[in-house]
């Protein structure tokens, strides 16, 4: 198992997410000083030949400086309007702060549907790579002004995890207003202790305790979800305090700052990475015990003989969820070789009978192993 210094020493690309809580001053407005801290730290990391990508919250917070509304009590349309004002204001802070360090920045506004279409996914990745090659720091945020429920990330921690996975980052850093993950909520329990290192497989969900403050939509729970999301790609996450001036510098000086969440040894690569972080499932296939074990324990593809039931309507090439009918738990997801109507005709049958039933055959497998991702931690079937 690698330690903190080993993983940081190997880091050549990092995604840094800074949350609203870390950006806000005591009055609840954007703290320009915090963005200056970030710019200074990025300059330091770049001097170590580390590529930096920033996922920044704060657009709604910046826009609300004109209105001082209770954000949690207004509707989505007004939030989007405020975000459209705040995006410009927030970026003006970034441009000013980073220019003082002689660093140019760009803005990218993303919606979740970019990750569900492989062509758009690859285009977004290519654009960000080109910005990195041009020595420009991408500042990424959710496109709040056009997002609707079905294409929202829900939280910038989740956006950061998707960007980190897409860009093959070596480390994800989540900056918030606390020093890391505690044994219990430090705002309620003075005896709570900072957890400096935790292994993904040993994670205890009881340490999650979200804040009830109005300033942020995400809490520690979303940070843990983000860290577990990137962990399956072999990527560590560090949760640290973005209010501290030199927090990032201290992290990369190997000091015991924040909480490091060490990843599992399993890594998902390339096309499977897109399958895992991208498309939403269009339907479900309920599998018998034999097919479930063949997939999770023997590394096999999904054959029609193991399918008991088809739920939903989907086209060939869509992503579907594979569910063990005995436990009713998702065990895998993948890109389907047949549409739902065809699968309903061949389910429970042998592969050799597909052509006889349909009059043609695309593949012996309903989902080929190369187009499948196993859902981690559901191997108790």
C-alpha positions as CSV (number, residue, x, y, z in Angstrom):
1,X,0.0,0.0,0.0
2,X,1.4,3.4,-1.0
3,X,1.7,6.2,1.5
4,X,0.9,9.8,1.1
5,X,4.4,10.9,-0.1
6,X,4.5,8.1,-2.7
7,X,1.2,9.0,-4.3
8,X,1.9,12.8,-4.3
9,X,5.4,12.2,-5.6
10,X,3.9,10.4,-8.6
11,X,1.3,13.1,-9.3
12,X,1.7,14.8,-12.6
13,X,-1.9,16.0,-13.0
14,X,-4.3,17.1,-10.3
15,X,-7.9,18.2,-10.3
16,X,-8.5,20.8,-7.5
17,X,-12.1,21.4,-6.5
18,X,-12.8,24.4,-4.3
19,X,-16.2,24.6,-2.7
20,X,-18.5,27.5,-1.9
21,X,-17.7,27.1,1.8
22,X,-14.0,27.5,1.1
23,X,-14.6,30.5,-1.1
24,X,-16.9,32.3,1.2
25,X,-15.9,34.9,3.7
26,X,-17.5,35.6,7.0
27,X,-20.3,37.7,5.4
28,X,-21.1,34.9,2.9
29,X,-19.6,36.6,-0.1
30,X,-16.8,35.4,-2.4
31,X,-13.4,35.9,-0.7
32,X,-11.0,37.2,-3.4
33,X,-8.1,36.4,-1.0
34,X,-9.0,32.7,-1.2
35,X,-8.8,32.8,-5.0
36,X,-5.4,34.5,-4.6
37,X,-4.3,31.7,-2.3
38,X,-5.3,29.2,-4.9
39,X,-3.5,31.1,-7.7
40,X,-0.3,31.2,-5.7
41,X,-0.5,27.5,-4.9
42,X,-1.2,26.6,-8.5
43,X,1.9,28.5,-9.5
44,X,3.9,26.5,-7.0
45,X,2.5,23.2,-8.3
46,X,3.2,24.1,-11.9
47,X,6.8,24.8,-10.9
48,X,6.9,21.1,-10.0
49,X,5.6,20.2,-13.5
50,X,2.1,19.3,-12.1
51,X,-0.8,20.1,-14.5
52,X,-3.6,21.8,-12.6
53,X,-7.3,21.7,-13.4
54,X,-9.7,23.7,-11.2
55,X,-13.4,22.8,-10.6
56,X,-14.9,25.9,-8.9
57,X,-18.1,26.4,-7.1
58,X,-19.3,29.9,-6.3
59,X,-21.2,31.2,-9.3
60,X,-24.5,31.4,-7.4
61,X,-22.7,32.7,-4.4
62,X,-21.1,35.5,-6.5
63,X,-24.3,36.4,-8.3
64,X,-26.2,36.5,-5.0
65,X,-23.9,39.3,-3.8
66,X,-26.3,41.7,-5.7
67,X,-29.4,40.3,-3.9
68,X,-28.6,38.6,-0.6
69,X,-31.3,36.1,-1.0
70,X,-31.7,32.8,0.9
71,X,-30.5,30.5,-1.9
72,X,-32.1,27.4,-0.5
73,X,-35.5,29.0,-0.5
74,X,-35.6,30.2,-4.2
75,X,-36.7,28.2,-7.2
76,X,-34.3,26.7,-9.8
77,X,-35.1,29.3,-12.5
78,X,-34.0,32.2,-10.2
79,X,-30.9,30.2,-9.1
80,X,-30.0,29.8,-12.8
81,X,-30.5,33.5,-13.4
82,X,-28.3,34.3,-10.4
83,X,-25.7,31.8,-11.6
84,X,-25.6,33.6,-15.0
85,X,-24.6,36.8,-13.3
86,X,-22.2,35.1,-10.9
87,X,-20.3,33.1,-13.6
88,X,-19.0,36.4,-15.1
89,X,-18.2,37.8,-11.7
90,X,-16.5,34.7,-10.4
91,X,-14.3,34.4,-13.5
92,X,-13.3,38.1,-13.2
93,X,-11.9,37.2,-9.8
94,X,-10.0,34.2,-11.2
95,X,-8.6,36.2,-14.2
96,X,-7.4,38.9,-11.9
97,X,-5.9,36.6,-9.3
98,X,-4.1,34.3,-11.7
99,X,-2.8,37.2,-13.9
100,X,-0.9,38.4,-10.8
101,X,0.9,35.0,-10.9
102,X,1.3,35.3,-14.7
103,X,-1.0,32.4,-15.4
104,X,-3.8,32.5,-17.9
105,X,-7.1,30.8,-17.2
106,X,-10.1,29.6,-19.3
107,X,-13.7,28.8,-18.4
108,X,-15.5,25.6,-19.3
109,X,-19.2,25.2,-18.3
110,X,-20.2,21.5,-18.4
111,X,-23.5,19.6,-18.1
112,X,-23.8,16.0,-17.2
113,X,-25.0,14.9,-20.7
114,X,-21.4,15.6,-22.0
115,X,-20.4,12.4,-20.2
116,X,-23.2,10.3,-21.7
117,X,-22.2,10.8,-25.4
118,X,-18.9,9.3,-26.2
119,X,-18.2,11.8,-29.0
120,X,-18.9,14.8,-26.8
121,X,-16.9,13.2,-24.0
122,X,-13.9,12.8,-26.3
123,X,-14.3,16.4,-27.6
124,X,-14.4,17.8,-24.1
125,X,-11.3,15.8,-23.1
126,X,-9.4,17.0,-26.2
127,X,-10.3,20.6,-25.5
128,X,-9.0,20.4,-21.9
129,X,-5.9,18.6,-23.0
130,X,-5.2,21.3,-25.6
131,X,-5.6,24.0,-22.9
132,X,-3.1,22.1,-20.7
133,X,-0.7,21.9,-23.6
134,X,-1.1,25.7,-24.0
135,X,-0.2,26.1,-20.3
136,X,-3.6,27.5,-19.5
137,X,-5.4,26.5,-16.4
138,X,-9.0,25.4,-17.0
139,X,-11.6,26.6,-14.5
140,X,-14.6,24.3,-14.7
141,X,-18.0,24.6,-13.3
142,X,-21.4,23.1,-13.9
143,X,-23.4,25.1,-16.5
144,X,-26.1,26.1,-13.9
145,X,-27.8,28.4,-16.3
146,X,-29.0,25.6,-18.7
147,X,-28.9,22.5,-16.4
148,X,-32.2,20.7,-15.7
149,X,-32.7,17.8,-13.4
150,X,-31.8,15.1,-15.9
151,X,-28.5,16.7,-16.9
152,X,-27.4,18.2,-13.5
153,X,-24.4,16.8,-11.6
154,X,-26.2,17.7,-8.4
155,X,-22.9,18.8,-6.8
156,X,-19.5,20.0,-8.0
157,X,-17.8,17.3,-6.0
158,X,-19.4,14.8,-8.4
159,X,-18.4,17.0,-11.4
160,X,-14.8,17.1,-10.1
161,X,-14.8,13.3,-9.8
162,X,-16.0,12.9,-13.4
163,X,-13.5,15.5,-14.7
164,X,-10.6,13.8,-12.8
165,X,-11.6,10.4,-14.3
166,X,-12.0,11.8,-17.8
167,X,-8.6,13.5,-17.7
168,X,-6.7,10.6,-16.2
169,X,-5.7,12.8,-13.2
170,X,-3.3,11.3,-10.6
171,X,-5.0,12.9,-7.7
172,X,-8.3,14.6,-6.7
173,X,-8.2,17.4,-4.1
174,X,-11.4,18.6,-2.6
175,X,-11.1,21.9,-0.7
176,X,-13.8,22.7,1.8
177,X,-14.1,24.7,5.1
178,X,-12.9,21.9,7.4
179,X,-9.5,20.2,7.9
180,X,-10.7,16.9,6.5
181,X,-12.8,13.9,7.5
182,X,-13.4,13.5,11.2
183,X,-14.5,10.6,13.4
184,X,-17.7,12.5,14.0
185,X,-19.0,16.0,13.2
186,X,-16.4,18.4,14.7
187,X,-18.9,21.2,14.8
188,X,-21.1,19.2,17.2
189,X,-18.4,17.0,19.0
190,X,-15.3,18.6,20.4
191,X,-13.8,15.2,20.9
192,X,-13.9,14.4,17.1
193,X,-10.6,13.5,15.7
194,X,-9.2,14.2,12.2
195,X,-8.7,11.0,10.2
196,X,-5.4,11.5,8.3
197,X,-5.5,8.4,6.1
198,X,-8.3,6.0,5.3
199,X,-8.5,3.1,2.9
200,X,-11.4,2.9,0.6
201,X,-12.2,-0.7,1.5
202,X,-12.2,0.2,5.3
203,X,-14.4,3.2,4.9
204,X,-17.1,3.5,7.6
205,X,-20.1,5.5,6.4
206,X,-21.0,6.5,9.9
207,X,-18.3,9.2,9.9
208,X,-20.3,11.1,7.3
209,X,-22.1,14.1,8.8
210,X,-23.4,16.9,6.5
211,X,-23.5,20.5,7.6
212,X,-26.8,22.3,7.8
213,X,-25.3,25.6,6.8
214,X,-27.1,27.5,3.9
215,X,-24.0,28.5,2.0
216,X,-23.3,25.1,0.3
217,X,-25.4,22.5,-1.4
218,X,-22.9,19.7,-0.8
219,X,-21.4,18.4,2.4
220,X,-19.0,15.7,3.5
221,X,-21.3,12.9,2.0
222,X,-20.8,14.2,-1.5
223,X,-17.1,14.4,-1.0
224,X,-17.0,10.8,0.1
225,X,-19.1,9.8,-2.9
226,X,-16.7,11.6,-5.2
227,X,-13.6,10.0,-3.6
228,X,-15.2,6.5,-3.9
229,X,-16.0,7.2,-7.6
230,X,-12.4,8.0,-8.5
231,X,-11.0,5.3,-6.3
232,X,-12.2,2.6,-8.7
233,X,-9.8,4.2,-11.2
234,X,-6.9,3.9,-8.8
235,X,-7.0,7.6,-7.9
236,X,-6.5,9.0,-4.4
237,X,-8.5,11.8,-3.0
238,X,-7.4,14.4,-0.4
239,X,-10.1,16.4,1.5
240,X,-8.5,19.5,3.0
241,X,-9.2,23.1,4.2
242,X,-9.4,25.6,1.3
243,X,-9.5,28.5,3.7
244,X,-5.9,28.1,4.7
245,X,-3.4,30.1,2.6
246,X,-0.8,27.4,1.9
247,X,-2.9,24.3,2.2
248,X,-2.0,22.9,-1.3
249,X,1.6,23.8,-0.9
250,X,1.7,21.9,2.4
251,X,0.0,18.9,0.8
252,X,2.6,18.7,-1.9
253,X,5.4,19.2,0.7
254,X,4.1,15.9,2.1
255,X,2.8,17.3,5.4
256,X,0.0,15.5,7.2
257,X,-2.7,17.9,5.9
258,X,-6.3,16.9,5.4
259,X,-7.6,13.3,4.9
260,X,-6.2,11.1,2.2
261,X,-8.6,8.4,0.9
262,X,-6.5,5.6,-0.6
263,X,-7.9,3.9,-3.6
264,X,-8.5,0.2,-4.2
265,X,-6.0,-1.7,-6.1
266,X,-8.5,-2.3,-8.9
267,X,-8.3,0.1,-11.8
268,X,-10.7,0.7,-14.7
269,X,-9.2,2.0,-17.9
270,X,-10.0,3.7,-21.2
271,X,-13.4,2.7,-22.7
272,X,-14.6,1.1,-19.5
273,X,-13.9,4.4,-17.7
274,X,-16.3,6.2,-20.0
275,X,-18.9,3.5,-19.5
276,X,-18.5,3.9,-15.7
277,X,-18.7,7.7,-15.5
278,X,-20.8,8.5,-18.5
279,X,-24.1,7.1,-19.8
280,X,-27.1,6.7,-17.6
281,X,-28.6,3.2,-17.7
282,X,-31.5,2.8,-20.1
283,X,-32.9,-0.3,-18.6
284,X,-32.2,-3.4,-16.5
285,X,-31.5,-7.0,-17.1
286,X,-32.4,-9.4,-14.3
287,X,-29.9,-12.2,-14.2
288,X,-29.9,-15.7,-12.6
289,X,-27.3,-16.8,-10.1
290,X,-25.2,-18.6,-12.6
291,X,-24.8,-15.6,-14.9
292,X,-24.2,-13.3,-11.9
293,X,-21.4,-15.4,-10.6
294,X,-19.9,-15.8,-14.1
295,X,-19.7,-12.0,-14.5
296,X,-18.5,-11.2,-11.0
297,X,-16.3,-14.1,-10.2
298,X,-15.1,-15.6,-13.5
299,X,-14.7,-12.5,-15.7
300,X,-17.2,-13.7,-18.3
301,X,-19.4,-11.9,-20.7
302,X,-23.2,-11.9,-20.4
303,X,-24.9,-14.5,-22.5
304,X,-28.6,-14.6,-23.3
305,X,-29.1,-17.8,-21.3
306,X,-28.6,-16.1,-18.0
307,X,-31.2,-13.4,-18.5
308,X,-34.5,-13.9,-16.7
309,X,-36.3,-10.6,-17.4
310,X,-35.8,-7.3,-19.3
311,X,-37.0,-4.0,-17.8
312,X,-37.3,-0.9,-19.9
313,X,-37.0,-0.1,-23.6
314,X,-33.6,0.5,-25.1
315,X,-31.7,0.4,-28.4
316,X,-28.6,-1.5,-29.4
317,X,-25.5,0.2,-28.0
318,X,-27.4,1.7,-25.0
319,X,-26.0,1.2,-21.5
320,X,-28.0,-1.2,-19.2
321,X,-27.8,-2.3,-15.7
322,X,-27.2,-6.0,-14.8
323,X,-29.0,-7.0,-11.6
324,X,-28.7,-10.3,-9.7
325,X,-32.4,-11.3,-9.3
326,X,-31.6,-13.1,-6.0
327,X,-30.2,-10.0,-4.2
328,X,-31.8,-7.3,-6.4
329,X,-28.5,-5.6,-6.5
330,X,-26.7,-4.1,-9.5
331,X,-23.6,-6.2,-10.3
332,X,-22.5,-4.6,-13.5
333,X,-23.4,-2.2,-16.3
334,X,-22.4,-2.2,-19.9
335,X,-23.2,-1.5,-23.6
336,X,-25.8,-3.8,-25.0
337,X,-25.4,-5.7,-28.3
338,X,-29.1,-6.1,-28.9
339,X,-32.2,-3.9,-28.3
340,X,-34.8,-4.7,-25.7
341,X,-37.2,-6.3,-28.1
342,X,-34.5,-8.6,-29.4
343,X,-33.4,-9.6,-25.9
344,X,-36.9,-10.4,-24.9
345,X,-37.0,-12.9,-27.7
346,X,-33.6,-14.5,-26.9
347,X,-33.5,-14.3,-23.1
348,X,-32.9,-17.7,-21.5
349,X,-31.7,-19.2,-24.8
350,X,-28.4,-20.5,-25.9
351,X,-26.1,-18.3,-28.0
352,X,-26.2,-20.9,-30.8
353,X,-29.9,-20.4,-31.1
354,X,-29.9,-16.6,-31.5
355,X,-29.8,-16.7,-35.3
356,X,-32.5,-19.3,-35.5
357,X,-34.8,-17.1,-33.3
358,X,-34.0,-13.6,-34.7
359,X,-33.0,-14.6,-38.2
360,X,-29.6,-12.9,-37.7
361,X,-26.9,-12.6,-35.0
362,X,-24.8,-9.6,-34.0
363,X,-22.8,-11.4,-31.3
364,X,-22.9,-14.5,-29.1
365,X,-22.8,-12.1,-26.1
366,X,-25.6,-9.8,-25.0
367,X,-22.9,-7.7,-23.3
368,X,-19.3,-8.4,-24.2
369,X,-16.8,-8.3,-21.3
370,X,-14.9,-5.4,-23.0
371,X,-18.0,-3.3,-22.9
372,X,-18.8,-4.1,-19.2
373,X,-17.9,-2.6,-15.9
374,X,-18.3,-4.5,-12.7
375,X,-20.0,-2.6,-9.9
376,X,-17.6,-2.7,-7.0
377,X,-18.4,-3.9,-3.5
378,X,-21.5,-6.0,-4.7
379,X,-19.7,-9.3,-4.7
380,X,-21.8,-10.9,-1.9
381,X,-23.9,-12.8,-4.4
